[in-house]
Amino acid sequence: MKVDLFDFELPERLIAQVPLKERDASRLMVLDKQTGGLTDSSFKEIVSFFKEGDCLVLNNTRVLPARLFGTKEDTGAKVELLLLKQEENDTWETLVKPAKRVKKGTVLTFGDGRLTAVCTEELDHGGRKIEFRYDGIFYEVLESLGEMPLPPYIKEQLDDKERYQTVFSKEIGSAAAPTAGLHFTEEILDELKQKGVRIEFITLHVGLGTFRPVSADDVEEHNMHAEFYEMTEETAASLNEVRKSGGRIVSVGTTSTRTLETIAGEHDGVFTASSGWTSIFIYPGYEFKAIDGMITNFHLPKSSLIMLVSALAGREHVLSAYRHAVEEEYRFFSFGDAMLII
């Protein structure tokens, strides 16, 4: 299957650069995965598309302010560091710019010396293993010195860091937000509960592989980066009850989808408390074992994310919906509008 099959024309002006003032002010396109039928709505109306007994699954990961700007201790040369994954204790896998300035043994300083780091290993493609040194609690130091690692297609600065966090973010560890969840407010979640919709949470710490384009010509040749996930016993039991009673399981975002499908795929379709690393790659031809529907944003052309959405609703239906989104000037990507596939 060729990657070019998932290409579409997207005017740059439709790429949302800043979040809307109100989280739930986004537009909502509803796509019938069976017929391809479309309904234009607003996110404030999302509750009306759910029934009593349904279950909504959200990713409660919290984004690290993972971009650090510092200098080389010996020369004062400027360096940018992006935290990707914690290894052991205070050692992290990172991306460094410019990487050629940071060799094994290089010492870096951040925030007038409040945080220092030494390169312990050189990796491929600008990757470096970095060991940090600091006083106090690392995440508190990071909160004061770090910046949000916004996607590369967003050029504007973010005034409020919390607008790149969901209202239910809890487990810190992501390099990017699970952006489909950004539309939700506490009020909408309360309305869903009052309607008899279960709200459950899983964790998947989003890596930068989310933003990396599919560079292979053939879909099957693409390799996903592994990301850490976790599901509790309580969540697993609740999801199994929903499935047994005939309710629909709707995931919020591709991250929740990948977590649920990983767990169900490894346990014969049964939800089980578990944690680990997943590199599952979902594209057309995949048989879903966990979800009945999904809420998601509008994704990049030829990305692994649009391939996942196409696996659920059909490539032709999805591309037709995207053409409609362009014609109607929906807002795209992380701070853009939402789609409900049901």
matplotlib code that plots the C-alpha trace (Angstrom):
import matplotlib.pyplot as plt

x = [0.0, 1.5, 1.9, 0.8, -2.7, -3.1, -2.1, -4.5, -4.3, -4.2, -4.0, -1.5, -4.0, -6.1, -3.3, -4.4, -1.6, -3.3, -6.0, -9.4, -10.3, -12.8, -11.8, -15.3, -15.7, -14.2, -16.3, -17.1, -17.5, -19.3, -18.4, -20.5, -17.9, -20.3, -21.8, -19.4, -22.2, -21.1, -22.7, -21.4, -21.8, -20.0, -18.0, -20.5, -23.0, -20.8, -22.9, -25.9, -24.1, -23.6, -26.1, -26.5, -24.2, -21.4, -17.9, -15.5, -11.8, -9.3, -5.5, -4.6, -0.9, 0.6, 3.1, 6.5, 7.8, 10.5, 12.3, 15.3, 17.6, 21.1, 24.7, 27.9, 29.8, 33.2, 32.4, 29.0, 27.6, 23.8, 22.2, 18.5, 17.6, 14.3, 13.6, 12.2, 12.4, 13.6, 16.1, 17.5, 17.3, 18.4, 19.5, 17.3, 17.2, 17.1, 17.3, 20.0, 20.3, 22.9, 24.0, 27.5, 28.2, 27.4, 29.9, 30.3, 31.5, 30.1, 28.7, 25.6, 24.1, 20.5, 18.9, 22.1, 23.3, 20.2, 20.3, 23.4, 23.8, 26.5, 26.3, 27.0, 26.3, 25.9, 23.0, 21.8, 20.0, 20.9, 20.0, 22.0, 21.8, 22.1, 22.5, 21.1, 22.4, 20.2, 19.0, 15.5, 12.8, 13.6, 10.0, 9.8, 13.0, 11.8, 8.5, 10.4, 13.0, 11.3, 9.0, 6.2, 7.4, 4.8, 4.6, 6.9, 4.0, 3.0, 5.0, 3.2, 4.2, 1.7, 0.7, -0.8, 1.0, -2.1, -3.8, -1.4, -2.6, -6.0, -8.2, -7.8, -4.0, -2.4, 0.5, 3.5, 5.7, 4.6, 6.6, 3.4, -0.3, -3.0, -4.7, -8.1, -8.6, -7.9, -11.6, -13.0, -14.1, -15.1, -18.7, -18.9, -17.4, -20.1, -22.9, -21.7, -21.7, -25.2, -26.3, -25.0, -21.8, -18.8, -15.6, -12.4, -8.7, -5.7, -2.1, 0.1, 3.1, 3.2, 6.6, 7.8, 7.2, 3.8, 5.1, 7.5, 6.3, 6.1, 9.3, 8.9, 7.1, 5.1, 3.0, 4.1, 7.8, 7.1, 8.3, 6.6, 8.5, 7.6, 5.6, 4.9, 1.2, -0.6, -4.2, -5.4, -7.5, -10.5, -10.4, -10.0, -13.0, -15.2, -14.4, -15.1, -18.5, -19.3, -18.4, -20.5, -23.6, -23.5, -22.3, -20.0, -16.3, -15.2, -11.5, -10.4, -7.5, -5.1, -3.1, -6.0, -6.8, -3.4, -3.3, -6.7, -5.9, -2.5, -4.0, -7.0, -4.8, -2.5, -5.3, -7.7, -10.0, -10.3, -9.2, -6.6, -4.6, -1.2, 1.7, 4.5, 5.7, 3.7, 4.8, 1.5, 1.0, -2.6, -3.5, -6.2, -6.6, -6.3, -9.2, -10.2, -10.6, -11.2, -13.0, -16.3, -15.6, -13.1, -12.8, -9.8, -8.4, -7.6, -4.2, -1.2, -1.3, 0.5, 0.9, 0.5, -2.4, -4.5, -3.7, -5.1, -8.3, -8.6, -8.4, -11.4, -13.6, -12.2, -9.7, -12.3, -14.7, -11.9, -10.4, -13.9, -14.4, -11.1, -12.0, -15.2, -13.2, -11.0, -14.0, -15.7, -12.4, -12.2, -9.1, -6.4, -3.9, -3.1, -5.1, -7.7, -11.3, -12.5, -14.0, -16.2, -16.1, -18.9]
y = [0.0, 3.3, 6.2, 8.6, 7.1, 9.2, 12.5, 15.5, 19.2, 21.4, 25.2, 26.4, 29.0, 26.1, 25.0, 26.4, 28.4, 29.2, 27.6, 29.1, 31.1, 28.5, 24.8, 23.6, 26.3, 24.1, 22.8, 19.1, 16.9, 13.6, 10.8, 7.7, 5.0, 2.7, 5.0, 7.9, 10.3, 13.7, 16.0, 19.4, 20.3, 22.0, 20.4, 21.9, 19.4, 16.3, 14.9, 14.5, 11.9, 9.5, 7.1, 5.8, 2.8, 4.2, 4.7, 7.4, 6.6, 9.5, 9.7, 11.4, 12.0, 15.4, 17.1, 17.9, 21.5, 19.5, 22.1, 23.6, 26.4, 26.5, 27.0, 25.0, 25.5, 25.9, 28.1, 29.7, 28.4, 28.2, 24.8, 23.6, 20.4, 18.4, 15.7, 12.5, 9.7, 9.1, 6.3, 5.6, 8.1, 11.5, 10.3, 11.2, 10.4, 13.8, 15.6, 18.3, 21.3, 21.8, 18.2, 18.7, 21.0, 18.4, 15.5, 12.9, 14.7, 18.1, 20.0, 22.2, 24.8, 26.1, 28.9, 30.5, 27.2, 26.0, 23.0, 21.4, 18.4, 16.2, 14.2, 10.6, 9.0, 10.1, 8.6, 8.8, 11.7, 14.3, 12.1, 12.3, 10.7, 13.5, 13.2, 16.1, 17.6, 20.0, 20.8, 20.0, 18.2, 17.8, 18.4, 21.6, 22.9, 21.8, 23.7, 26.9, 26.6, 24.5, 25.5, 23.5, 21.4, 22.6, 20.8, 22.1, 23.4, 25.8, 29.1, 31.1, 31.3, 29.9, 32.5, 30.0, 26.7, 25.0, 25.3, 22.6, 20.4, 18.6, 19.5, 15.9, 15.7, 13.9, 11.6, 13.6, 12.2, 13.2, 15.1, 16.2, 16.6, 14.1, 16.9, 15.4, 15.8, 19.5, 20.2, 18.8, 20.9, 19.8, 20.8, 18.5, 15.6, 16.2, 16.3, 13.0, 11.4, 12.7, 11.1, 7.7, 7.7, 6.2, 8.2, 6.1, 7.0, 5.3, 6.6, 6.8, 9.1, 10.6, 10.6, 12.8, 10.0, 11.5, 14.4, 12.4, 11.9, 8.5, 8.5, 5.1, 4.8, 1.8, 1.9, -1.5, -0.4, 2.3, 1.7, 3.3, 4.6, 2.8, 4.7, 3.8, 2.9, 1.8, 0.6, 0.0, -2.9, -0.7, 0.7, -2.8, -4.1, -1.1, -1.5, -5.3, -4.5, -1.9, -4.4, -7.2, -4.9, -3.8, -0.2, 1.5, 2.2, 5.5, 6.5, 10.1, 10.5, 8.1, 7.7, 6.2, 4.1, 2.7, 1.8, 0.1, -1.8, -2.9, -4.3, -6.0, -7.4, -9.0, -10.5, -12.0, -8.9, -8.7, -5.6, -6.4, -4.3, -3.9, -1.6, -1.6, -0.2, -0.2, 0.4, -0.7, 0.7, 0.7, 1.2, 0.0, -3.7, -3.7, -5.4, -3.4, -5.3, -2.6, 0.4, 1.2, 4.9, 7.7, 11.4, 12.9, 16.0, 16.5, 15.2, 15.8, 14.4, 11.0, 10.7, 7.5, 9.2, 9.6, 6.0, 5.0, 7.0, 5.5, 2.0, 2.7, 4.6, 3.6, 5.6, 6.9, 8.0, 9.8, 11.5, 12.7, 14.0, 15.8, 17.4, 18.6, 20.0, 22.0, 23.3, 24.3, 25.7, 23.6, 24.2, 21.5, 19.8, 20.2, 23.3, 22.6, 21.3, 17.8, 14.8, 12.1, 8.8, 6.6]
z = [0.0, -1.1, 1.3, -1.4, -1.2, 2.0, 0.6, 0.2, -0.5, 2.6, 2.4, 5.0, 6.3, 7.7, 10.1, 13.5, 15.1, 18.4, 20.5, 20.7, 23.8, 24.9, 24.7, 23.5, 20.9, 18.2, 15.4, 15.2, 12.1, 12.7, 10.3, 9.9, 9.5, 7.7, 5.1, 5.0, 5.8, 7.3, 9.9, 10.7, 14.3, 17.2, 20.1, 22.6, 21.1, 21.5, 24.3, 22.0, 20.0, 23.0, 24.6, 28.1, 28.5, 26.2, 27.5, 26.6, 27.1, 27.6, 27.9, 31.2, 30.3, 31.1, 28.8, 30.1, 29.4, 27.7, 25.6, 27.3, 26.1, 27.5, 26.8, 26.6, 29.8, 28.1, 25.1, 25.9, 22.6, 22.6, 22.6, 22.5, 24.2, 23.9, 26.4, 24.9, 27.4, 30.9, 31.1, 34.6, 37.5, 36.0, 32.6, 29.6, 25.9, 24.2, 20.9, 20.7, 18.3, 16.9, 17.7, 16.4, 19.3, 22.0, 22.2, 24.9, 28.0, 27.0, 30.0, 29.5, 31.8, 32.0, 34.0, 35.4, 36.6, 38.3, 36.1, 34.6, 32.4, 30.9, 27.6, 28.4, 25.0, 21.4, 19.5, 15.8, 14.2, 16.8, 19.8, 23.0, 26.4, 29.0, 32.8, 34.7, 38.0, 40.1, 43.6, 44.7, 42.6, 38.9, 37.6, 39.6, 38.1, 34.7, 35.2, 35.8, 33.1, 30.3, 27.5, 25.9, 22.9, 20.4, 17.1, 14.3, 12.2, 15.0, 14.7, 17.3, 21.0, 23.6, 26.2, 28.6, 29.1, 30.3, 26.9, 25.7, 28.6, 28.8, 31.8, 33.0, 32.6, 35.5, 34.7, 33.6, 30.9, 27.3, 24.7, 23.1, 24.1, 23.3, 21.3, 20.8, 24.5, 24.4, 23.4, 26.6, 29.6, 33.1, 32.2, 29.1, 31.1, 33.8, 31.1, 29.7, 33.2, 33.9, 30.6, 31.8, 29.8, 31.6, 31.7, 31.9, 31.7, 30.4, 30.1, 27.0, 27.1, 23.6, 21.9, 19.1, 16.7, 16.5, 14.4, 12.3, 8.7, 7.1, 5.1, 3.4, 0.1, 1.2, 4.3, 5.5, 5.7, 8.3, 11.8, 14.8, 17.8, 21.1, 23.7, 27.3, 28.3, 31.4, 32.2, 35.8, 37.0, 37.6, 34.1, 32.5, 34.6, 33.6, 29.9, 30.0, 31.6, 28.9, 26.2, 27.9, 28.2, 24.6, 25.1, 22.7, 23.6, 22.1, 22.4, 22.5, 20.2, 18.4, 21.6, 23.5, 20.5, 20.2, 23.9, 23.9, 20.7, 22.1, 25.3, 23.6, 20.9, 23.5, 25.5, 23.0, 22.9, 26.7, 28.6, 31.2, 33.7, 32.1, 31.3, 28.8, 25.5, 22.3, 18.8, 17.2, 13.7, 12.6, 9.0, 6.6, 6.8, 10.6, 12.4, 15.5, 18.7, 21.3, 20.1, 18.3, 17.6, 18.1, 18.6, 16.8, 15.3, 11.6, 10.8, 8.4, 4.9, 4.6, 8.4, 10.4, 12.2, 9.0, 8.2, 11.6, 11.1, 7.6, 9.1, 11.3, 8.8, 5.4, 3.3, 0.8, 3.5, 5.4, 2.4, 1.4, 4.9, 4.7, 1.3, 3.0, 5.9, 3.6, 1.6, 4.9, 6.3, 9.4, 11.5, 11.2, 13.5, 17.3, 18.0, 15.3, 15.1, 16.0, 14.2, 15.8, 14.0, 15.1]

ax = plt.figure().add_subplot(projection="3d")
ax.plot(x, y, z, "-o")
ax.set_aspect("equal")
plt.show()
